[in-house]
Amino acid sequence: MPQDENSAPRARPSAAFSGRGILISLGRLLVGLVGVSVAGVTAILIAVGIALAVAYPNLPDVADLADYRPKLPLRVLTADGQLIGEFGEERRNLLTINEIPEVVKNAVLAIEDSRFFEHHGVDYRGMLRAALANLGEAKSQGASTITMQVARNVFLSAEKSYTRKIYEVLLTFKLEHQLSKEQILEIYMNQIFLGQRAYGFSTAAQTYFGKPLKDVSIAEAAMLAGLPKAPSAYNPITNPKRARARQQYIIERMEENGFITHEQAEQAKAEELKLRSMGSVRSQVHADYVAEMVRQVMVSQYGDEAYTRGLTVTTSLRAAEQEAAYRALRQGVLDYERRQIYRGPELFIDLPGEKAARDDAIDEALNERPDNDDLMSAVVLTATARKVVAVRQDGEPFEITGEGLRPAQSGLSEKAGPNIKIRPGAVIRVIKTGSGAWRITQLPEVESAFVALDPRSGRVRSLVGGFDFQKSKFNHVTQAWRQPGSSFKPFIYSAALEKGVSPMTVVNDAPLFYTAGQTGGKPWEPKNYDGQFEGPMSVRRALAKSKNMVSIRVLQLVGTQSAQAWVTRFGFDADKHPPYLTMALGAGAVTPMQMATGYAVFANGGYRIAPTLITRVVEQKGKVLFEAPEPVLSDSHRAIDARNAYLMSSLLQEITRTGTAARAQATLKRPDLYGKTGTTNDSVDAWFVGYQPTVVAAAWVGYDNPRNLGSRETGGGLSLPIWITYMTEALKGVPVTEYTPPPGLINVGGEWYYEEYGPGRGVHGLGLQDPWPGAATNGGGDTEPATGDDAAAKPQSEDRRSILDLFRN
């Protein structure tokens, strides 16, 4: 029976036919793959072409690098010759490629780019080798060529993005096209940052070894060549163990590449390096804000030539005092920060299991979050509620326990949120508190400012414009307009002395209330800081205790318009202090520099001086372009009577002895200290401004975006400690200096008075009955008009005058 055609058995193909079919199939597959590859390559080429067409015209011009020459920088010095800062197009000790010794070039090429003279900017073979090494167990490797590093370091930002990487590659091609290999290597060797404020290998040789680059050995060259990757991590002065390990690896690479023989390698590995100590490397004075102020003045005077003509500017700063001010401000801010809630780590990274890869990940993270002076960055390795183990760039793990964990307890809690939790891979801030002891901290959000002047000359002795210049260039000393709070009261009391008020005038510390109808706006019920009212008290005691009610009554006596005019004598802007009664509480706007200058009037006997920072400008060849004249106080500088200044100093001395700043005399153990604390509404600004006859200083603490510092934070608790710490240094060896009473004063019962306003002749009392807001009363309780302008005059109608007028007159 015949079978159906579809079910008939098929003939088995021969082996030859089967093999031929497989070959055909493979051929078709290969053709397909080639086609896909060609299409892929074509697509990539088209994409690259489009990128080149769009991005290439926007690349920076590199032609100027062909004639790479540093300009003579603008240098800024303290009065005693210490370096503050340098500004210029280049700040390197330039060497030509022929002046750089072969051993240094070979060391750099061995570790950074051994195929530098073979590739055209991008080392594809090196990229493949690095990728394979990083996937395997070999030491983690990078693939960034020297040309790429020049493109990145000279022209591009540190931002990490695909766009920046594309620009880096394109700029690399442009550099390779327009410059020779020797020119590119010369630029790299002169401009790369190598730690310790050293740029370029010539400067680094002097910094680390104290010798010219031409004299370095193979071992020293290898040590220097290890710095570009991570200058802090491989710093031989601060991290000798890790630096030596990298140096040994570089020596091996030099041998592998044929730059040195095996015998030379062994000798170099065994060489004991003689490093300069940290003390021999002169540290730069921390005065970035001052350096920037000088830079701006020089540019406004000389234009762009300020950066190239080798100007040396000497300032009035004293190096030791500047460092004291810098340290005092930072310590004050960090003490405050310890009382704040922990805001969590700055960054979280993955920690690879392989040691070399983990070290690289840690280095990269810490390079992104560099140390902020004594606030050092670290990566957490393990964390529990009782112990945190972390590591810094030196690669040595350290433990944080006990009190060192207290500021970050919320981050160690099991209930901590993911952004707060301290866990492996967290990048945190730590501070060393003693031998082997560490404390977790955080970068502060609060800001501060400090400035000190010589009240006799106006010369600025120290100035710190903020916690960290790298974080914020905003100079709070000269640019921050803030409410002064009670630190402004002395200027109101100074005006009152001219109206017959004496230190023994009795003023009632009793409540005041102004209705909306009286103010013409919102009701106003001022309070004392402590919420207490103590009744009648002397002006001396009231200012020492910073009683707000007394200050308001004193201002009512003076008159708001008279007070507004009076404060301009001290350098304050009238339009920043509207003639309202709130002026008595420091509701206007001032800068720390203005406050220091204002208090200087009290300190120097009544003269207004202008702050002076730049004392001398010299050109490269020694030609003096500017010399500040020696200041001489004369009648033309007289702001207030010498009697007024003396009485105000007497009142301000009481504050540092028994008042809100009593800590000053108790700590410094000298009587010749004068000053006033200040805390604004809701503790937004905290001040202390004070002086000794040879130095006046203002300290301020607050947030850039004004907000509450804390219900218990005051000028006495925040700013006074900064002032005291600075004065500890500034008054070393300075003898106690007491003021001599000027003519026109009399002393009765141990208290000083103006001759014309002695007992029974001046203002005896204020506000003892207060039949209406603004009335002044004598000691016997009889109502009398204020002796100032009409701010405190009696009402002229039955419904009384609006208190809005009291604010404005």
Secondary structure as GFF3:
##gff-version 3
##sequence-region A 1 809
A	DSSP	three_ten_helix	5	7	.	.	.	ID=ss1
A	DSSP	alpha_helix	15	55	.	.	.	ID=ss2
A	DSSP	three_ten_helix	56	58	.	.	.	ID=ss3
A	DSSP	three_ten_helix	63	67	.	.	.	ID=ss4
A	DSSP	beta_strand	74	77	.	.	.	ID=ss5
A	DSSP	beta_strand	83	87	.	.	.	ID=ss6
A	DSSP	alpha_helix	102	112	.	.	.	ID=ss7
A	DSSP	alpha_helix	124	135	.	.	.	ID=ss8
A	DSSP	alpha_helix	146	150	.	.	.	ID=ss9
A	DSSP	pi_helix	151	155	.	.	.	ID=ss10
A	DSSP	alpha_helix	162	178	.	.	.	ID=ss11
A	DSSP	alpha_helix	181	191	.	.	.	ID=ss12
A	DSSP	alpha_helix	201	209	.	.	.	ID=ss13
A	DSSP	three_ten_helix	213	215	.	.	.	ID=ss14
A	DSSP	alpha_helix	218	225	.	.	.	ID=ss15
A	DSSP	alpha_helix	240	256	.	.	.	ID=ss16
A	DSSP	alpha_helix	262	270	.	.	.	ID=ss17
A	DSSP	three_ten_helix	278	280	.	.	.	ID=ss18
A	DSSP	alpha_helix	288	302	.	.	.	ID=ss19
A	DSSP	three_ten_helix	303	307	.	.	.	ID=ss20
A	DSSP	beta_strand	312	315	.	.	.	ID=ss21
A	DSSP	alpha_helix	319	337	.	.	.	ID=ss22
A	DSSP	beta_strand	347	348	.	.	.	ID=ss23
A	DSSP	alpha_helix	355	368	.	.	.	ID=ss24
A	DSSP	beta_strand	376	383	.	.	.	ID=ss25
A	DSSP	beta_strand	387	391	.	.	.	ID=ss26
A	DSSP	beta_strand	397	401	.	.	.	ID=ss27
A	DSSP	three_ten_helix	402	408	.	.	.	ID=ss28
A	DSSP	alpha_helix	409	412	.	.	.	ID=ss29
A	DSSP	beta_strand	426	434	.	.	.	ID=ss30
A	DSSP	beta_strand	437	441	.	.	.	ID=ss31
A	DSSP	beta_strand	447	453	.	.	.	ID=ss32
A	DSSP	beta_strand	460	464	.	.	.	ID=ss33
A	DSSP	alpha_helix	476	479	.	.	.	ID=ss34
A	DSSP	three_ten_helix	485	488	.	.	.	ID=ss35
A	DSSP	alpha_helix	489	497	.	.	.	ID=ss36
A	DSSP	beta_strand	506	509	.	.	.	ID=ss37
A	DSSP	alpha_helix	516	519	.	.	.	ID=ss38
A	DSSP	beta_strand	535	538	.	.	.	ID=ss39
A	DSSP	alpha_helix	539	544	.	.	.	ID=ss40
A	DSSP	alpha_helix	548	558	.	.	.	ID=ss41
A	DSSP	alpha_helix	560	567	.	.	.	ID=ss42
A	DSSP	three_ten_helix	568	570	.	.	.	ID=ss43
A	DSSP	three_ten_helix	574	576	.	.	.	ID=ss44
A	DSSP	three_ten_helix	581	585	.	.	.	ID=ss45
A	DSSP	alpha_helix	592	603	.	.	.	ID=ss46
A	DSSP	beta_strand	614	618	.	.	.	ID=ss47
A	DSSP	beta_strand	624	627	.	.	.	ID=ss48
A	DSSP	three_ten_helix	635	637	.	.	.	ID=ss49
A	DSSP	alpha_helix	642	658	.	.	.	ID=ss50
A	DSSP	alpha_helix	663	668	.	.	.	ID=ss51
A	DSSP	beta_strand	674	679	.	.	.	ID=ss52
A	DSSP	three_ten_helix	681	683	.	.	.	ID=ss53
A	DSSP	beta_strand	685	692	.	.	.	ID=ss54
A	DSSP	beta_strand	695	702	.	.	.	ID=ss55
A	DSSP	alpha_helix	715	730	.	.	.	ID=ss56
A	DSSP	beta_strand	745	748	.	.	.	ID=ss57
A	DSSP	beta_strand	751	754	.	.	.	ID=ss58
A	DSSP	three_ten_helix	755	757	.	.	.	ID=ss59
A	DSSP	beta_strand	765	766	.	.	.	ID=ss60
A	DSSP	beta_strand	776	777	.	.	.	ID=ss61
A	DSSP	beta_strand	783	784	.	.	.	ID=ss62
A	DSSP	three_ten_helix	790	792	.	.	.	ID=ss63
A	DSSP	alpha_helix	803	808	.	.	.	ID=ss64
###
